[in-house]
C-alpha cells in the first residue's frame, strides 16, 4: 500500500490489512495527519448538521439529535457554535488550524481576532490555547505550567484556582 493510497482512500477495513511495524517515521506522521484531518472534517460536518437541526427543528432539538447520533449534547453544541461563528472555514478546505483551535477561542470576547492572530503569528494550536488561557486568567505565559492527564488528556494548570483550571 503506497502513501498516496493511505492518504486518499484508506478505509477502516483497510486498517486491519496494514502492518504498521513496516512504517517509517514519515509514514506514521503522514497517516496521523490524515487521521487528524478526518477528525477535523467530521467535527465540521457534525457542527453544520447541528446548525441545520437547530434552524429547522429549533434549539431544543439539539439534545435529541445528539442522543440519536451518539454524541454528547455539549460537544455537539460546541461543534455547532464553531461552524456558526466561522462560516468561511470549510470542512474540506486545507485549514491552517485544527478544529479544536476554533473551539479554544469560543469563550473569548472576539474569537475571530484570536484565530487571525494565531494565523498571522504562525502559532501552533498549543500556543493559541496557552495564549487564550494566559489572557483569560491573567497568568503570564511563562507562568503557565500545563499538566496533561495521560489517560483523558485533560489540560490543567495546578497553580490556578479550581474555577479557572479548564483550557
C-alpha positions in Angstrom: 0.0 0.0 0.0 1.6 3.3 -1.0 1.5 6.5 0.9 -0.8 8.0 -1.7 -3.3 5.2 -1.2 -3.0 5.6 2.6 -3.7 9.3 2.5 -6.5 9.3 0.0 -8.5 6.1 0.2 -7.8 4.3 3.4 -10.9 2.9 5.0 -11.5 1.4 8.4 -11.5 -2.1 6.9 -8.0 -1.4 5.4 -6.6 -0.8 8.8 -6.6 -4.5 9.6 -4.5 -5.2 6.5 -1.7 -2.7 7.3 1.4 -3.9 9.1 2.4 -0.8 11.0 5.7 -2.3 12.0 6.9 -1.7 8.5 6.3 2.1 8.7 9.0 4.7 8.8 8.6 7.9 10.7 7.3 9.8 7.7 4.5 7.3 7.2 3.4 7.4 10.8 3.3 11.3 10.6 1.6 11.2 7.2 -1.1 8.8 8.4 -1.5 10.7 11.7 -2.1 13.9 9.8 -4.7 12.3 7.6 -6.5 10.8 10.6 -6.5 14.3 12.3 -7.9 15.8 9.1 -10.7 13.1 9.1 -11.4 14.0 12.7 -11.5 17.8 11.9 -13.7 17.2 8.9 -16.2 15.1 10.9 -16.4 17.9 13.6 -17.1 20.5 10.9 -19.7 18.2 9.3 -21.4 17.4 12.7 -21.4 21.2 13.5 -23.0 22.0 10.2 -25.7 19.3 10.6 -26.4 20.5 14.2 -26.8 24.0 12.8 -29.3 22.7 10.3 -31.2 20.8 13.0 -31.3 24.0 15.1 -32.7 26.1 12.2 -35.3 23.5 11.1 -36.4 21.9 14.4 -35.3 24.6 17.0 -32.6 24.8 19.6 -34.4 22.2 21.9 -33.9 19.5 19.2 -30.1 19.5 19.6 -30.2 17.3 22.7 -32.5 14.7 20.9 -30.3 14.8 17.8 -27.1 14.4 19.9 -28.7 11.4 21.6 -29.8 9.8 18.3 -26.4 10.0 16.8 -24.5 9.0 20.0 -22.7 12.3 20.7 -22.6 14.3 23.9 -25.0 17.2 23.6 -22.5 19.8 24.9 -19.9 18.5 22.4 -22.4 18.9 19.5 -23.3 22.4 20.7 -19.6 23.4 20.6 -19.3 22.0 17.1 -22.4 23.9 16.1 -21.0 27.1 17.7 -17.7 26.8 15.8 -19.5 26.3 12.4 -21.9 29.2 13.1 -19.1 31.6 14.1 -16.5 30.6 11.4 -18.7 30.1 8.3 -15.9 30.8 5.8 -13.8 27.8 7.1 -14.9 24.7 5.1 -14.6 21.1 6.3 -13.0 20.1 3.1 -10.6 23.1 2.8 -7.0 23.0 3.8 -7.1 24.5 7.2 -4.1 26.1 9.0 -5.5 25.3 12.4 -7.3 22.2 13.6 -10.9 22.3 14.7 -10.0 22.3 18.4 -8.2 25.6 18.0 -11.5 27.2 16.9 -13.2 25.6 20.0 -10.5 27.1 22.2 -11.5 30.6 21.3 -15.2 30.1 21.7 -15.5 31.7 25.1 -13.4 34.8 24.3 -14.7 38.3 23.6 -13.6 38.2 19.9 -12.9 34.7 18.6 -12.1 35.8 15.1 -9.4 38.1 16.5 -7.7 35.2 18.2 -7.8 33.0 15.1 -6.4 35.8 12.9 -3.7 36.5 15.4 -2.7 32.8 15.6 -2.5 32.6 11.8 -0.6 35.9 11.4 1.9 35.0 14.1 2.2 31.3 13.0 1.2 30.0 16.4 0.8 26.3 16.9 -2.6 25.2 18.3 -1.0 24.6 21.6 0.4 28.1 21.7 -3.0 29.5 20.9 -4.6 27.6 23.8 -1.9 28.9 26.1 -2.3 32.5 24.9 -6.0 32.3 25.4 -5.6 30.8 28.9 -3.0 33.5 29.8 -5.4 36.2 28.6 -8.4 34.8 30.5 -6.6 34.1 33.7 -4.1 37.0 33.7 -1.3 34.5 34.4 1.8 35.3 32.2 2.7 32.8 29.5 5.9 31.8 31.2 4.0 31.0 34.4 1.5 28.7 32.7 2.5 25.2 33.7 0.0 23.0 32.0 -0.3 19.4 33.2 -1.9 16.9 30.8 -3.6 13.8 32.2 -2.1 10.8 30.3 -5.4 9.0 30.4 -8.0 11.6 29.4 -5.7 14.3 28.0 -7.4 16.9 30.2 -5.2 20.0 30.4 -4.9 22.0 33.6 -2.7 24.3 35.5 -2.3 23.2 39.1 -1.3 26.8 40.1 -4.6 28.2 39.1 -7.7 28.1 41.2 -10.2 25.2 40.5 -12.6 27.7 38.9 -10.0 28.7 36.2 -8.5 25.2 35.5 -10.1 24.5 32.2 -8.2 25.2 29.0 
